[in-house]
């Protein structure tokens, strides 16, 4: 009985740790395609979305400060029309 209880607690603990570790990883993901596409759609129709996306993906994998700034940018853009998004891009860490 004790062994069964111990195994159940250990299994639950491992599941909980895995869940929270997974949430932490999800928080790091930046939607680079959407950020770059929004910049092209709302700010500069000639903006190079592919170069932006490639740079964004690389930097979001390696630079925590970039990730933090990109998350702020994503939050600023969320559910806003293009006219409102332009101000968000002043502080976005995307290719200029």
Order of alpha helices (4+ residues) and beta strands (2+ residues): alpha-alpha-alpha-alpha-alpha
